[in-house]
Amino acid sequence: MALLVSHPGEMQAMTWILLLLLPAALQAGNSAGSNRGNYFGVNQPARLSGVQGGSIEIPFSFYFTWELAKDPQMRILWRWQHFYGELIYNSSSGFIHEHFKDRLILNWTQPQTSGVLRILDLKEKDQTVYFCRVHLNTKHGLEKWQSLVGTRLTITPRKHIPAPRITAPSPTTVTSACTKNTLTATEASTTMQSPSIVTSAVTTAGLEDTEGQRNPSLVNLGATVVVVVATAVLITPVCVMLIFLWWKKRPAD
């Protein structure tokens, strides 16, 4: 105790050393797996959202400090729902969970340390947490670890856009249209006079003309005189011309 009290500067130095070592210890705890004094981890986005019926990509990357074996046999596995949830994908065997049949695509190849898991045709049940897990062989043996937090996926329902509706005319509308057409045809027909109306009109006109002719014999006589006078006027010059030509051609005595 006396040593600590007499050397306050050493105590402060030890405190700073512990604070500097704390982030490294926390970093080593980001992912779960075996640890032999090496740093390792898996990076994933904490949250993502997608639209029902659409697709989503979950990017991931991992890191480690072990020396790989000649044949590392890297494998990427995915779990869902919780840290110890069911496997939904295994890159080495090609296993795909029945729920995700024909809907999972892993864009990653060995020895890459990053890739993308793509989920197609998103469904409401896909809304959960997804964990990336890494297996690989090192010179010390098989190492495996996965993300502690994972990626929480939120599914948004697709907005329903109703299709345009084609409304057929109701019986009342059809009846109204037919009635309107019938009335139009009736109105048009009334504008045409029937034979009886025409005959009646002609008869009436004839009667009016007859009433206007007070003395038919005088009218006919006047017409005859006009014809005779016109004929005389036309024939007289012709006759005079014929007589003149005949007289001129007459042989001299």
Phi, psi and chi 1 to 4 in degrees:
 res  aa     phi    psi   chi1   chi2   chi3   chi4
   1 MET       -  -41.5  179.3   65.5   68.0      -
   2 ALA   -63.0  -33.7      -      -      -      -
   3 LEU   -66.5  -40.8 -179.0   62.1      -      -
   4 LEU   -68.1  -37.5  -67.5  174.9      -      -
   5 VAL   -72.0  -37.0  172.9      -      -      -
   6 SER   -77.7  -14.7   60.2      -      -      -
   7 HIS  -127.2   69.3  -62.9   84.1      -      -
   8 PRO   -65.4  -26.3   24.1  -33.0      -      -
   9 GLY   -66.9  -34.8      -      -      -      -
  10 GLU   -68.1  -36.3  -66.4 -178.5    2.6      -
  11 MET   -64.7  -41.1 -173.6   65.9  179.5      -
  12 GLN   -65.4  -37.8 -173.7  176.8    3.3      -
  13 ALA   -65.0  -40.4      -      -      -      -
  14 MET   -64.9  -35.9  -68.2  178.6   62.1      -
  15 THR   -64.3  -43.3  -58.3      -      -      -
  16 TRP   -64.7  -36.1  -79.7  107.3      -      -
  17 ILE   -64.2  -42.4  -67.7  173.2      -      -
  18 LEU   -65.3  -39.3  -69.8  175.3      -      -
  19 LEU   -65.5  -34.8  -69.4  174.8      -      -
  20 LEU   -72.0  -32.6  -69.0  173.5      -      -
  21 LEU   -79.6  -20.3  -68.7  175.8      -      -
  22 LEU   -62.4  -46.4 -177.6   59.5      -      -
  23 PRO   -59.4  -36.6  -23.9   34.6      -      -
  24 ALA   -64.8  -39.4      -      -      -      -
  25 ALA   -66.5  -39.3      -      -      -      -
  26 LEU   -67.1  -38.4  -67.5  175.6      -      -
  27 GLN   -62.7  -38.9 -177.4  179.0    6.5      -
  28 ALA   -66.6  -18.4      -      -      -      -
  29 GLY   -95.3    6.7      -      -      -      -
  30 ASN   -67.4  -29.2  -75.7  -21.4      -      -
  31 SER  -127.2  155.3  -61.3      -      -      -
  32 ALA   -99.2  142.9      -      -      -      -
  33 GLY   160.2 -176.0      -      -      -      -
  34 SER   -71.5  148.4   60.2      -      -      -
  35 ASN  -138.6  120.9 -173.8    1.9      -      -
  36 ARG  -124.5   46.9  -61.6  175.9 -177.7  175.1
  37 GLY    81.6   18.7      -      -      -      -
  38 ASN  -116.4  156.7  -65.7  -78.8      -      -
  39 TYR   -97.3  136.4  -62.7  115.0      -      -
  40 PHE  -153.8  159.4   55.3   89.7      -      -
  41 GLY  -180.0  172.2      -      -      -      -
  42 VAL  -129.9  131.2  176.3      -      -      -
  43 ASN  -107.7  129.0  -65.2  -37.6      -      -
  44 GLN  -141.8  153.2  -63.7  178.9 -137.1      -
  45 PRO   -67.2  142.5   21.8  -31.5      -      -
  46 ALA   -68.4  -38.1      -      -      -      -
  47 ARG  -141.3  144.4  -65.0  178.6  179.5  -85.7
  48 LEU  -143.1  157.8  -72.2  174.6      -      -
  49 SER  -135.9  147.5   61.6      -      -      -
  50 GLY  -142.6  168.4      -      -      -      -
  51 VAL  -103.0  136.1  179.6      -      -      -
  52 GLN   -56.1  129.5 -172.7  172.6   -5.0      -
  53 GLY    91.8  -14.3      -      -      -      -
  54 GLY   -93.3 -154.0      -      -      -      -
  55 SER  -135.4  162.3   62.0      -      -      -
  56 ILE  -144.4  147.8 -168.7   71.1      -      -
  57 GLU  -118.3  127.7  -68.6 -176.6  -10.7      -
  58 ILE  -106.6  104.9  -54.2  177.6      -      -
  59 PRO   -76.5  151.4   27.0  -32.1      -      -
  60 PHE  -149.3  157.9   66.5   91.6      -      -
  61 SER  -152.2  156.6   63.2      -      -      -
  62 PHE  -141.4  160.5   56.6   93.1      -      -
  63 TYR  -145.5  158.6   56.0   92.9      -      -
  64 PHE  -165.2  167.3   54.9   89.9      -      -
  65 THR  -121.0    3.3   57.4      -      -      -
  66 TRP   -71.2  157.0  -62.6  -66.6      -      -
  67 GLU   -89.1  123.8 -173.2  177.0   -6.0      -
  68 LEU   -72.3  153.6  -65.7  175.0      -      -
  69 ALA   -74.0  168.5      -      -      -      -
  70 LYS   -58.0  -38.1  -69.7 -176.4  177.9 -179.5
  71 ASP  -119.1   89.5 -176.3   11.3      -      -
  72 PRO   -67.5  -25.3   23.5  -32.8      -      -
  73 GLN    48.9   57.4  -63.9 -176.7    3.4      -
  74 MET   -65.0  137.2  -69.3 -176.8  176.1      -
  75 ARG  -133.3  139.3  -76.6   94.7   73.3 -166.6
  76 ILE  -112.7  126.4  -58.4  -63.5      -      -
  77 LEU  -123.4  154.7  -59.0   88.6      -      -
  78 TRP  -131.1  135.6  -76.0   84.7      -      -
  79 ARG  -113.4  162.4  -62.0  179.7 -174.4  -88.9
  80 TRP  -137.0  166.0   73.2  -29.7      -      -
  81 GLN    79.8  -52.5  -62.9  178.4  -13.5      -
  82 HIS  -155.7  176.9   53.5   82.4      -      -
  83 PHE   -56.3  -39.3 -175.0   82.8      -      -
  84 TYR  -104.1   26.5  -63.8  104.8      -      -
  85 GLY   -69.6  177.7      -      -      -      -
  86 GLU   -65.3  149.5  -69.9 -177.8  -76.5      -
  87 LEU   -74.2  136.3  -75.0  174.8      -      -
  88 ILE  -113.7  -14.5   62.7  171.9      -      -
  89 TYR  -155.2  140.6 -173.7   85.5      -      -
  90 ASN  -138.7  116.3 -172.6  -28.0      -      -
  91 SER   -69.5  -27.9   64.3      -      -      -
  92 SER   -75.8  -40.1   61.4      -      -      -
  93 SER   -98.0  -12.8   63.9      -      -      -
  94 GLY    77.4   13.7      -      -      -      -
  95 PHE   -66.1  136.4  167.4   77.6      -      -
  96 ILE  -133.6  129.8  -63.2  178.5      -      -
  97 HIS   -57.1  144.9 -168.2  -77.8      -      -
  98 GLU   -56.9  -35.4 -178.3   65.6   23.7      -
  99 HIS   -64.8  -27.8  175.2   71.7      -      -
 100 PHE  -107.0   22.6  -64.5   94.4      -      -
 101 LYS   -57.1  126.5 -174.0  176.6 -179.8 -179.4
 102 ASP    62.3   22.0  -61.2  -31.3      -      -
 103 ARG  -126.5   -0.3  -63.6 -161.0  -62.3  124.5
 104 LEU  -114.7  132.7  -71.9 -175.6      -      -
 105 ILE  -133.7  123.0  -60.2  175.2      -      -
 106 LEU  -102.2  117.2 -177.8   67.9      -      -
 107 ASN   -96.2   85.1 -174.7    9.7      -      -
 108 TRP  -164.3  142.8  170.8   85.0      -      -
 109 THR  -140.4  148.6   55.0      -      -      -
 110 GLN   -68.3  139.0 -178.2  179.0  -70.3      -
 111 PRO  -101.3   31.6   37.2  -34.4      -      -
 112 GLN   -63.3  148.6  -66.5  177.2  -16.5      -
 113 THR  -110.7   18.4   56.6      -      -      -
 114 SER  -152.0  157.5   63.2      -      -      -
 115 GLY  -173.7 -167.8      -      -      -      -
 116 VAL  -141.6  134.0  171.9      -      -      -
 117 LEU  -102.6  122.2  176.6   68.3      -      -
 118 ARG  -108.2  130.5 -171.5  175.9 -174.2 -173.2
 119 ILE  -112.4  123.6  -54.1  176.2      -      -
 120 LEU   -98.9  159.5  -52.9  175.8      -      -
 121 ASP    46.6   62.3 -170.2   16.9      -      -
 122 LEU   -57.7  138.1  -69.4  171.5      -      -
 123 LYS  -118.5  164.8  -57.1 -177.8 -177.3  -59.2
 124 GLU   -61.0  -36.5 -176.7  178.9   -0.4      -
 125 LYS   -70.2  -16.5 -170.3  178.2  177.4 -178.9
 126 ASP   -70.5   -8.8  -64.0  -17.9      -      -
 127 GLN   -74.9   99.3  179.6  168.2  -69.0      -
 128 THR  -166.6 -162.9 -174.2      -      -      -
 129 VAL  -108.3  141.6 -174.6      -      -      -
 130 TYR  -122.1  134.3  -64.2   83.2      -      -
 131 PHE  -120.2  128.3  -58.7   85.0      -      -
 132 CYS   -90.1  134.9  177.9      -      -      -
 133 ARG  -125.4  139.9 -174.2  174.1 -179.8   83.8
 134 VAL  -120.2  133.0 -178.7      -      -      -
 135 HIS  -123.2  136.9  -69.4 -173.1      -      -
 136 LEU  -159.9  157.1   53.2   79.5      -      -
 137 ASN   -97.7  131.1  -65.8  -31.0      -      -
 138 THR  -116.2  177.7   69.5      -      -      -
 139 LYS   -68.5  -14.4  -72.3 -172.3  174.7 -178.1
 140 HIS   -97.0   -5.9  -58.2  -74.7      -      -
 141 GLY   126.4 -167.8      -      -      -      -
 142 LEU   -76.6  131.1  175.9   63.3      -      -
 143 GLU  -119.7  142.9  -60.9  -68.2  -12.9      -
 144 LYS  -147.3  139.4   55.3 -178.3   72.4  172.5
 145 TRP  -160.5  164.5   68.9   99.4      -      -
 146 GLN  -150.2  169.0   75.4  177.8   46.0      -
 147 SER   -67.0  140.4  171.8      -      -      -
 148 LEU   -81.0  -39.1  -73.1  172.8      -      -
 149 VAL   -92.2  -39.0 -179.7      -      -      -
 150 GLY    75.4 -169.7      -      -      -      -
 151 THR  -120.0  120.7  -60.6      -      -      -
 152 ARG   -87.5  121.6  178.9  168.5  -67.0  -81.7
 153 LEU  -103.4  128.4  178.6   59.9      -      -
 154 THR  -110.2  130.9  -57.6      -      -      -
 155 ILE  -105.5  125.3  -54.7  -60.7      -      -
 156 THR   -99.9  129.0  -56.5      -      -      -
 157 PRO   -60.0  142.2  -20.3   31.7      -      -
 158 ARG   -70.4  137.4 -177.7 -174.0  -66.1  -85.9
 159 LYS   -71.2  127.8  -66.2 -177.7  179.4  179.7
 160 HIS   -85.4  121.2  176.9   67.0      -      -
 161 ILE  -107.7  106.7  -57.9  177.0      -      -
 162 PRO   -62.5  141.4   23.4  -32.3      -      -
 163 ALA   -72.5  149.4      -      -      -      -
 164 PRO   -62.5  134.6   21.3  -31.9      -      -
 165 ARG   -96.2  137.2  -62.6  177.1   58.6 -173.9
 166 ILE  -102.6  108.4  -59.3  175.9      -      -
 167 THR   -90.6  122.8  -54.2      -      -      -
 168 ALA   -77.3  145.3      -      -      -      -
 169 PRO   -63.0  139.4   21.8  -31.7      -      -
 170 SER   -72.6  161.3   62.4      -      -      -
 171 PRO   -57.0  -35.2  -26.0   35.0      -      -
 172 THR   -63.3  -41.8  -54.4      -      -      -
 173 THR   -64.0  -44.6  -54.4      -      -      -
 174 VAL   -60.9  -43.0  175.5      -      -      -
 175 THR   -63.1  -40.5  -56.6      -      -      -
 176 SER   -63.5  -41.2  -59.8      -      -      -
 177 ALA   -64.6  -43.5      -      -      -      -
 178 CYS   -63.5  -42.0  -67.9      -      -      -
 179 THR   -62.3  -41.1  -55.0      -      -      -
 180 LYS   -63.0  -43.1 -176.0  177.5 -180.0 -179.3
 181 ASN   -63.1  -40.0  -66.9  -24.3      -      -
 182 THR   -63.8  -43.2  -57.5      -      -      -
 183 LEU   -64.3  -38.9  -68.4  174.3      -      -
 184 THR   -62.7  -44.8  -56.6      -      -      -
 185 ALA   -63.3  -37.8      -      -      -      -
 186 THR   -66.1  -42.1  -56.6      -      -      -
 187 GLU   -63.2  -38.7  -67.8  172.8   -2.6      -
 188 ALA   -66.3  -38.8      -      -      -      -
 189 SER   -68.2  -31.9   63.5      -      -      -
 190 THR   -69.3  -21.6   55.8      -      -      -
 191 THR   -73.0  -19.1   59.3      -      -      -
 192 MET   -92.4  127.6  -61.3  177.3   61.2      -
 193 GLN   -76.5  139.0  -63.3  178.6   -9.4      -
 194 SER   -74.4  161.7   61.9      -      -      -
 195 PRO   -54.8  -38.4  -26.2   34.2      -      -
 196 SER   -65.2  -37.9   59.5      -      -      -
 197 ILE   -67.0  -43.2  -63.9  174.9      -      -
 198 VAL   -62.3  -45.8  174.6      -      -      -
 199 THR   -59.1  -42.5  -56.0      -      -      -
 200 SER   -63.1  -39.4  176.2      -      -      -
 201 ALA   -65.8  -43.2      -      -      -      -
 202 VAL   -63.3  -44.1  171.8      -      -      -
 203 THR   -60.5  -43.7  -55.2      -      -      -
 204 THR   -61.8  -42.1  -56.1      -      -      -
 205 ALA   -63.4  -40.6      -      -      -      -
 206 GLY   -62.0  -41.3      -      -      -      -
 207 LEU   -64.0  -40.5  -69.5  175.2      -      -
 208 GLU   -63.6  -41.7  -68.6  176.3   -5.9      -
 209 ASP   -63.6  -40.8  -66.9  -19.5      -      -
 210 THR   -62.8  -40.3  -55.7      -      -      -
 211 GLU   -65.8  -30.9  -68.6  176.6   -4.4      -
 212 GLY   -72.8  -24.0      -      -      -      -
 213 GLN   -91.0   97.9  -62.7  174.3   -2.5      -
 214 ARG   -75.1  -32.9  -64.3  179.5 -179.9 -179.5
 215 ASN  -138.3   92.0 -165.5  -17.1      -      -
 216 PRO   -61.3  -34.1  -21.3   32.0      -      -
 217 SER   -65.8  -38.3   60.0      -      -      -
 218 LEU   -65.0  -38.7  -65.8  175.6      -      -
 219 VAL   -63.6  -45.7  173.8      -      -      -
 220 ASN   -65.4  -37.9  -66.4  -26.3      -      -
 221 LEU   -65.7  -43.7  178.2   61.2      -      -
 222 GLY   -60.2  -40.3      -      -      -      -
 223 ALA   -65.5  -38.6      -      -      -      -
 224 THR   -66.2  -42.2  -57.0      -      -      -
 225 VAL   -61.8  -42.3  170.9      -      -      -
 226 VAL   -61.0  -41.4  170.6      -      -      -
 227 VAL   -65.0  -43.0  171.2      -      -      -
 228 VAL   -65.4  -44.8  170.2      -      -      -
 229 VAL   -62.3  -43.8  171.4      -      -      -
 230 ALA   -62.4  -38.9      -      -      -      -
 231 THR   -67.0  -41.4  -56.8      -      -      -
 232 ALA   -64.1  -40.7      -      -      -      -
 233 VAL   -62.6  -38.5  170.5      -      -      -
 234 LEU   -76.7  -37.9  -66.6  175.0      -      -
 235 ILE   -80.2  -33.7  -65.6  174.7      -      -
 236 THR   -57.9  -49.9  -59.9      -      -      -
 237 PRO   -60.8  -35.8  -23.7   33.8      -      -
 238 VAL   -64.2  -44.2  174.7      -      -      -
 239 CYS   -63.8  -43.7  -66.4      -      -      -
 240 VAL   -59.7  -41.5  171.8      -      -      -
 241 MET   -64.4  -40.6 -177.2   61.4   68.0      -
 242 LEU   -65.1  -40.1  -67.4  175.0      -      -
 243 ILE   -66.6  -39.2  -66.2  171.2      -      -
 244 PHE   -65.2  -43.0  174.3   76.0      -      -
 245 LEU   -65.1  -38.5  -66.2  174.2      -      -
 246 TRP   -66.4  -41.4  173.9   79.4      -      -
 247 TRP   -66.8  -36.5  179.0   81.3      -      -
 248 LYS   -70.4  -35.1 -170.7  175.5 -177.4  179.4
 249 LYS   -85.7   -1.2  -68.1 -178.8  178.3 -178.4
 250 ARG   -66.4  137.6 -176.1  174.2   58.1   84.8
 251 PRO   -67.1  139.3   20.9  -29.4      -      -
 252 ALA   -70.7  142.8      -      -      -      -
 253 ASP   -76.9      -  -66.4  -24.3      -      -
